[in-house]
């Protein structure tokens, strides 16, 4: 049964996006596993996964963290160059390098399938660990540091990322693409919580921000 809340916090929004990203990681793992087992590389699905990761996971989700959450935590006293924020920023850059590696391997054609698989598996391992650290350590820390007004300020900044930086309808299109990928690849999608009053107002059944 889905639960509802009168107002989503910024960290709840980010956690709900993590749930979407984890489904995409499952899809990427399936693509890499099939290719490694000799079934050939599903180029279409690989391209679509990279589109979701580059836009939803990086520009949207990581953009919210780097442009809003992390600077606010630094302003509240967390150091930027050491500790949790520094680790998360470093892992974002590692993830971008893995995505670039996957894109380059796809451009090089079938001969680069093993290279694609290596970058894909590296990205899956990195992001699953990254998400666990944010959900288990950084976000609870943020919840203890930020008051209701600061959470609301973050939600407004998140809305700006989606409407102004990404463009109208992009978020919804990518969520629908994730659903199609999961169905095509036989990946079980995670139930998305309904976060009423969040930054994105996606409506019942879709959840706020994913």
VEXMI-377890 format. One line per field, with one value per residue (C-alpha): residue in one letter; z, x, y. Coordinates in pm, 1 decimal, decimal comma, padded with zeros to 6 digits. Example, Ala and Ser with C-alpha at 12.3 -4.5 7.8 and 13.67 -1.06 7.14 Angstrom:
// residues 2
nufi: [a  s]
w: [00780,0  00714,0]
u: [01230,0  01367,0]
v: [-00450,0  -00106,0]
// end
This chain:
// residues 210
nufi: [x  x  x  x  x  x  x  x  x  x  x  x  x  x  x  x  x  x  x  x  x  x  x  x  x  x  x  x  x  x  x  x  x  x  x  x  x  x  x  x  x  x  x  x  x  x  x  x  x  x  x  x  x  x  x  x  x  x  x  x  x  x  x  x  x  x  x  x  x  x  x  x  x  x  x  x  x  x  x  x  x  x  x  x  x  x  x  x  x  x  x  x  x  x  x  x  x  x  x  x  x  x  x  x  x  x  x  x  x  x  x  x  x  x  x  x  x  x  x  x  x  x  x  x  x  x  x  x  x  x  x  x  x  x  x  x  x  x  x  x  x  x  x  x  x  x  x  x  x  x  x  x  x  x  x  x  x  x  x  x  x  x  x  x  x  x  x  x  x  x  x  x  x  x  x  x  x  x  x  x  x  x  x  x  x  x  x  x  x  x  x  x  x  x  x  x  x  x  x  x  x  x  x  x  x  x  x  x  x  x]
w: [00000,0  -00089,0  00188,2  00154,5  00324,0  00339,5  00250,4  00119,6  00250,7  00021,9  00135,3  00075,4  -00279,3  -00331,4  -00181,4  -00414,4  -00706,8  -00576,1  -00609,5  -00979,2  -01030,8  -00864,6  -01120,2  -01400,4  -01244,7  -01246,2  -01616,5  -01689,0  -01497,3  -01706,4  -02032,7  -01927,3  -01807,2  -02130,7  -02338,7  -02128,0  -02160,9  -02538,3  -02608,9  -02781,4  -02667,9  -02667,1  -02817,2  -02801,6  -02433,8  -02358,5  -02531,1  -02340,6  -02006,8  -02075,6  -02162,6  -01830,4  -01633,2  -01801,8  -01770,2  -01477,7  -01250,4  -01328,7  -01454,7  -01247,1  -00932,7  -00890,9  -01008,4  -00714,1  -00473,2  -00613,4  -00678,3  -00366,0  -00095,2  -00070,6  -00069,5  00204,9  00414,1  00365,2  00474,0  00784,9  00875,6  00685,0  00509,8  00130,9  00078,3  00330,5  00477,9  00334,8  00090,3  -00058,9  -00096,5  -00269,1  -00509,0  -00595,6  -00664,4  -00889,3  -01100,6  -01107,2  -01226,5  -01506,6  -01620,2  -01632,5  -01833,0  -02075,7  -02106,5  -02188,9  -02450,9  -02614,4  -02619,1  -02786,7  -03049,7  -03124,9  -03211,1  -03135,0  -03094,9  -02780,7  -02608,2  -02338,7  -02265,0  -02236,8  -01995,9  -01779,9  -01753,3  -01693,7  -01409,3  -01259,9  -01267,1  -01113,2  -00825,3  -00768,7  -00770,8  -00552,2  -00286,9  -00334,7  -00286,2  00027,2  00178,0  00097,7  00224,3  00535,5  00634,2  00448,0  00428,2  00797,7  00877,6  00658,6  00823,0  01160,4  01036,9  00830,7  00964,8  00789,3  00618,5  00476,8  00354,5  00177,0  00022,0  -00114,7  -00261,9  -00449,4  -00582,9  -00691,3  -00880,3  -01062,6  -01174,1  -01323,6  -01488,1  -01592,7  -01628,4  -01773,7  -01939,5  -01909,2  -01945,4  -01952,6  -01604,5  -01686,0  -02020,5  -01850,9  -01582,4  -01856,1  -02032,8  -01713,3  -01695,7  -02057,4  -02002,6  -01692,3  -01875,5  -02179,6  -01975,2  -01718,9  -01430,6  -01137,6  -01082,7  -00727,8  -00594,2  -00590,3  -00284,5  -00334,2  -00190,1  -00197,6  -00187,4  -00307,7  -00554,8  -00873,0  -00832,2  -01056,2  -00913,7  -00758,0  -00866,6  -01002,3  -00688,5  -00651,9  -00844,2  -00926,4]
u: [00000,0  00132,3  00176,4  00105,0  00255,8  00132,5  00474,5  00783,8  01119,7  01414,8  01585,6  01267,9  01262,0  01622,0  01555,9  01260,7  01487,4  01732,9  01460,1  01427,7  01804,7  01831,4  01584,5  01798,0  02106,0  01924,0  01850,7  02214,3  02332,3  02098,3  02227,1  02588,7  02522,0  02350,0  02631,6  02898,8  02718,9  02741,5  02390,8  02513,3  02482,3  02128,8  02235,0  01893,4  01843,5  02202,5  02151,2  01829,1  01988,4  02272,0  02019,6  01842,2  02166,9  02312,2  01996,5  01791,5  02068,3  02334,8  02185,1  01865,2  01945,5  02313,4  02237,3  02000,8  02263,6  02553,8  02359,2  02143,6  02184,3  02562,8  02616,9  02356,6  02525,1  02859,9  02701,8  02573,7  02924,0  03011,7  03348,7  03349,4  03696,1  03690,0  03422,6  03086,1  03033,1  03380,0  03329,2  02992,5  03131,7  03423,0  03191,5  02974,0  03283,9  03370,7  03018,5  03047,7  03369,3  03198,9  02906,8  03153,6  03327,2  02999,0  02912,2  03252,3  03228,5  02885,7  03022,8  03305,0  03060,2  03053,6  03431,4  03404,1  03138,6  03378,2  03477,4  03112,0  03049,4  03346,6  03229,1  02869,8  02964,3  03190,8  02907,2  02654,2  02886,8  02979,4  02623,9  02472,8  02736,3  02696,4  02319,8  02358,6  02594,2  02367,2  02052,9  02220,9  02461,0  02440,9  02064,2  01999,5  02280,8  02114,5  01776,2  01936,3  02098,0  01821,4  01509,2  01171,1  01247,4  01573,1  01402,5  01144,7  01424,8  01577,8  01244,6  01219,6  01572,1  01483,8  01182,6  01411,4  01636,6  01343,1  01153,7  01432,4  01745,3  01590,9  01284,0  00914,2  00812,8  01164,8  01136,2  00807,6  00940,4  01240,9  01029,0  00813,8  01129,8  01247,1  00915,3  00952,7  01311,4  01220,1  00933,6  01146,9  01434,3  01222,3  01341,8  01103,1  01032,0  01028,6  00705,8  00734,5  00596,6  00348,7  00507,1  00231,0  00340,5  00691,1  00886,7  00763,0  00389,4  00389,3  00062,5  -00062,2  00103,6  00413,2  00553,2  00726,0  01050,3  01041,2]
v: [00000,0  00344,0  00595,7  00963,8  01265,6  01619,9  01760,0  01588,5  01702,5  01761,3  01442,9  01240,2  01374,5  01266,3  00922,8  00871,9  00956,3  00699,6  00436,6  00520,4  00517,7  00175,6  00036,5  00181,4  00021,1  -00313,2  -00258,1  -00172,7  -00478,5  -00696,3  -00545,2  -00598,3  -00952,5  -01053,9  -00905,0  -01074,9  -01409,6  -01390,7  -01270,2  -00957,7  -00598,7  -00456,2  -00124,9  00042,7  -00036,1  00064,2  00399,3  00459,5  00369,7  00612,8  00883,2  00830,9  00821,3  01127,7  01336,2  01203,3  01071,8  01329,8  01655,9  01634,3  01435,3  01518,3  01870,1  01914,9  01786,8  01987,4  02305,9  02315,8  02050,5  02034,0  02413,4  02448,6  02179,7  02354,0  02684,2  02503,2  02390,5  02072,5  02100,6  02078,2  01936,6  01651,5  01428,2  01322,5  01609,5  01569,3  01194,7  01238,5  01500,1  01275,6  00983,5  01201,3  01268,0  00897,5  00823,6  01078,5  00913,3  00573,2  00716,3  00876,2  00539,2  00365,6  00629,2  00594,8  00215,2  00228,6  00467,5  00222,7  -00055,5  -00429,6  -00454,0  -00241,3  -00453,3  -00575,3  -00217,7  -00118,3  -00406,5  -00305,0  00056,6  -00054,1  -00283,4  -00018,7  00233,3  -00005,8  -00090,7  00274,1  00409,9  00138,3  00206,5  00581,9  00564,8  00351,4  00609,3  00901,4  00728,5  00589,8  00867,2  01197,3  01243,5  01165,4  01409,1  01672,2  01615,6  01684,5  02006,8  02168,8  02335,0  02344,1  02674,7  02544,0  02226,8  02444,4  02650,8  02332,6  02221,9  02551,6  02502,7  02147,5  02279,9  02521,5  02236,9  02046,9  02329,0  02565,5  02352,5  02035,1  02180,7  02111,9  01747,6  01601,5  01450,0  01278,2  01151,2  00993,3  00828,5  00674,2  00557,5  00385,5  00200,7  00082,7  -00026,9  -00226,0  -00398,6  -00477,6  -00620,0  -00804,2  -00589,0  -00555,9  -00188,2  -00059,9  00088,5  00463,9  00641,7  00921,7  01234,1  01491,4  01851,7  01779,6  01984,7  01824,1  01764,0  01458,3  01335,9  01010,4  00689,1  00859,4  01012,1  01342,6  01359,2  00993,7]
// end
